[in-house]
Every structure is written in C-alpha cells, then in structure tokens.
C-alpha cells in the first residue's frame, strides 16, 4: 500500500528531462537549432515536387478533338470508288464464318485441354460451356475425406505433470496485464545486466508497435548507439554458444541472393530468442524492436516536434498510443523488485520515465492521458503485491 501511494504521485509529477538517465548518452538531446534544421529539411523535401500549373490544365484536349473531327471528315469525303473496290473484294475474299461456327471449335479445343491446366475458375467455365460436369476441386476434397493423424505422427512426451505447487514468485505473474506475465518477469530478472539504453529497448520491444510504423523508428545502429553490457557480456556469447544465432546475424550482412541489406538482430529480438529457447512452450510472446520513446526524449519530450521532424504525422495516433502503453508498462514494472537492483532506485527510474511520457502525452491529449493514469491507479490498488 505504501509503495503504490508513492508510485502514482511520482508518475504524475513533473520530471526534469535534462537530468534524466533515460536520455541516451550516445544520442544527445537535440538543440533548438538542430530541431529547426530537421523541420526545415522535412519541409524542403515536401516542397521538392512542384505543384501543377492551373494554366496548363486541359492542355491537349482541344488538339485531340480537332484530330478526331479531321479523321471523321476524311472518312466522309472518301471517293465512291473505294467503296466499290471494297465491295468487289468482298466477293473474292471468303466471308467470315458465323459466331456459332467459331464457338464450336473453341469449345472442342477447350475440352481437349488437360484438366490440370485450368484453375478452379477455368474448370467451372469449361463445365458451363460443354454441359458435361466433371469432378471439381470440392468433390475431390470430399472424396479424400478428413485427414487422420497417425499415432506415430504425434509427439511423444515423457513428462506428465501430476501436481502444480505455487511458489513465492507466483504473485509476480499477476503484476502484468499489458504483456505476457512470464516474459515480463523474465525481462525483470535481466534488467540488472543492462544499461539504460538497453532497458529502454527491452521495454519498447514488448509493446509490439505496428509494422507500418516500426520501419520509421528503427533501433539505431551499433555505430550510433553501441551495445551495452547485457549484449556484449551476457546475451551475445550465450546465443552463440547455444548455436541460436550466427556472427553475421549479430553484426548484419548483405544478402547476395536477395540483394538486400540484412540489419543486425536487435536486442529485443535476441532476448525473445533466448526466452523461446528456455521456455519453448510459451508461444504468445510478440516482440518488435523499435526506438520511439528513446527518439522522443531527444526532442525534449515534445511529441509534436518529434512526429514532424521524423515525417510521421500520418502515424501520430499509433505513436501516441505507444507512449500511453509505455506509461502503463512502467507502472507495472515499478511494482517489481528486480534482482541485483536497489528497489527504491528502480521505482524512481520507472516513475521518472512514466512522468516524462505523461507530460508529453498530456500536451497532445489530456483526456486520454488522465484516463490511462486512472486505469493504472485502479489496477495497482486492486493488486497490492508488495
């Protein structure tokens, strides 16, 4: 109860972004001049395509009409001898057969085709023309009947559980409601090995941002933001030793077959791979590595400048919802005590990030932001776990 009473006010308090440890040490916040340069570059790109001149609208229409009138006049003034010659040539050249006579050979030719050369639509057209129905795809499926699995095809499990005994960590699973509980606890157990940039990557990855936007907020390369201790000292060596990844997948490479650049596997995807290896039966964990909140912090938490500088105004609603979900996720992680970290410092970091995002979202839509805070307060008061 005391922890919850401290978390909610801290999340709604005003945070100092300049002194926050969540701001990337490699990607420093942008100055006012840099922000203005980003916005001017976007506006120049949008103005590269010249607008259509209204004076040129409809050019060529009169010329096309005049050409059609000239051709019609030429046909009307054609000499009568041309008509006579055409009539005489008609007596020499054999007449074209009637439509019914042409259709009959076509139907016969269609019937001689092999059935496999037609698709389902072609078979239906063939049946309608010939009037002789043949075995359709549906009838063939009915003849086959349902496929029955053999006993040898089913996996053989030697393990058969008899009892499920709850441990002290069972209560931790009820902390998360926005993501998979097992994966949330799994991430919390590795947070002490990561720096703030890696922690922010892991938090953003579990929110599964829409694929239509994820390409525009890709995680920065290792040249811009080098890997932290979680990747270099623990995760990468472990994945390589288990044979789950190759060195090329960690560093990126150019695929000679597809002629495309393959980006290095992001931290969120690598962490998901390790979780899948340790818990293969848990399949409902969805991860998409992005750098949206981290980039928003570079713009001083100004959401409007962020979407304009990155030319994401059309996806503004998706990004806004992503930030709101991050506020809820920070509130859920703040209820935990990850091993190897000071609980007080951990809660302070989570509430500080939530407070920064709350200020950014409230400037866009105060009603939706307050609704998220109310939801978080109701969830926290309903599950007093600590």
Buried (B, 14 or more C-beta within 10 A) or exposed (E): EEBBEBBBEBBBEEBEBEEBBBBBEEBEBBEEEBBEEBEEEBEEEEEEEEEEEEEEEEEEEEEEEEEEEEEEEEEEEEEEEEEEEEEEEEEEEEEEEEEEEEEEEEEEEBEEEEEEEBEEEEBBEBEEEEEEEEEEEEEEEEEEEEEEEEEEEEEEEEEEEEEEEEEEEEEBBEBBBBBBBBBBBBBBEBBBBBBBBBBBBBBBBBBBBEEEBBEBBBBBEEEEBEBBEBBEEBBBEBBBEEEBBEEEBBEEBEEEEEEEEEEBBBBBBBBBBBBBEEEEEBEEBEBBBBBBBBBBBBBBBBBEBBBBBBBBEEBBEBBBBBBBBBBBBBBBBBBBBBEEBEEEEBBBBBBBBBBBBBBBBBEBBEEEBBEBBEBBBEBBEEBEEB
